Amino acid sequence: MTQENPSRSSSELGPLEPGTRQRAQLSIRIADIAWTALSVVAALWVILATVDAVRGSGSWAYSVVALILLAIGLTMRLRAVRRRDRM
């Protein structure tokens, strides 16, 4: 069994070097991951705050604030996706 050793010449670009398509998409991908993580954390906060408020051990204000932040995060995520589709 032979092992292939892909030797690249110095003129070929690697996948994440400046000027490649993958490098251009990297910041978009990182932003998508960040907005998704923010949305998940805000959604969990909404659920936990609402459960605490229903049980009587928490305040409804935390639920409202979490819901507002979730709405802002999801709105920004949708705007980013729509703006990217127009480009």
Buried (B, 14 or more C-beta within 10 A) or exposed (E): EEEEEEEEEEEEEEEEEEEEEEBEEEEEEEBBEEBEEBBEBBBEBBEBBBEBBEEEEBEEEBBBBBBEBBEEBBEBBEEBEEEEEEE
